[in-house]
């Protein structure tokens, strides 16, 4: 039964989904398909948060964030003002507990567990995503071209062999390219690039914001109600009904609640008595609407930790990680560094008609998301902490959460994704 400001509807089981990014919108759509009465809640317009500015990539080559190879790089990254990771000194003390957990997640035994968990989602991700696009009548939103990982030197390529070995271990397709073969696939790339790896199943989305809009429009057309407002707490009444309390005093009552509000989920989790080590990895992009080139493939440069994707009517350059919390002002020197690197890889790239953007990736120290029922409150579920892979895992997360809400056992082992694993 759903209650909105005292109005009751007893015809269907009801679910309130908090967060209208790509994760929340996908969940709302899937629950609506399964016959629930769905209310989707967000403080802003659907798709205007982190999902607006992601790099539009379906990235199946899951990479655990920690591990011995990463540990060796961290000091250099933190000292390099143009490196792929930047920790603002004023935020260092706040990051220490998270960082210690991050290091612990890189122990060899734990690392393999994390890879197994991440790849269990990756193996389903592309098929589930195609199914979601078909269901909303928008299969054209996904490109059929893959992604090229590029290496400027043989040393860069050698440093990434561990990641290639991981892909091989889990059966992911890839092809190593060199010399003229690189330009055969992507003529815009510099001939100075020594090696590239073709990832044929790492697809791109033509416009990630339009995807969220189409998901929410499809959900609303099927009966979902969208409510604009900031959620301040979740309560449970004696009869089992969940109550979503908004800051303006409104109350939305539902049989179940799904918390999919990105990094902001951590504040609601704390109020429910189950704190989670969820931090923001601030990511930047530059959207170039007159790039002067046309790209077939998205390009990722692992050594410099950024990506270039043809999306949203232009070319998007983004990536990198800034650790500075939710409230610090953006530092737009970060995306300008990435644009310079991009022009090195793509010599013909022009930078005309641009916009710059910063968003908050919800990051957990072990780099795998929380997709889980609450350990404290029956009928409350979490879908958060997807880090760089929110778009990639959105459809699979929606199917798994819908199974949980429905009372079905998901086909995946969800133990690694439980909220109380910390």
Buried (B, 14 or more C-beta within 10 A) or exposed (E): BBBBEEEEEEEBBBBBBBBBBBBBBBBBBBBBBBEBBBBBBBBEBBBBBBBBBBBBBBBBBBBBBBBEEBEEBBEEBBEEEBBBBBBBEEBEEBBEEBBEBBBEBBBEEBBEBBBBBBBBBBBBBBEBBBEBBEBBEBEEBBBEBBBBBBBBEEEBBEBBEEBBEBBEEBEBEBEEBEEEEBBEBBEBBBEEBBBBBBBBBBBBBBBBBBBBBBBBBBBBEEEBBBBBBBBBEBBBEEEEBBBBBBEEEBEBBBBBBBBBBBBBBBBBBEBBEBEBBBBBBBBBBBBBEEBEBEBBBBBBBBBBBBBBBBBBEBBBBBBBBBBBBEEBEBBEEBBBBBBEBBBBBBEEBBBEEBEBBBBBBBBBBBBBBBBBBBBEBEBBBBBBBBBBBBBBBBBBBBBBBBBBBBEEEBEBEBEBBBBEBE
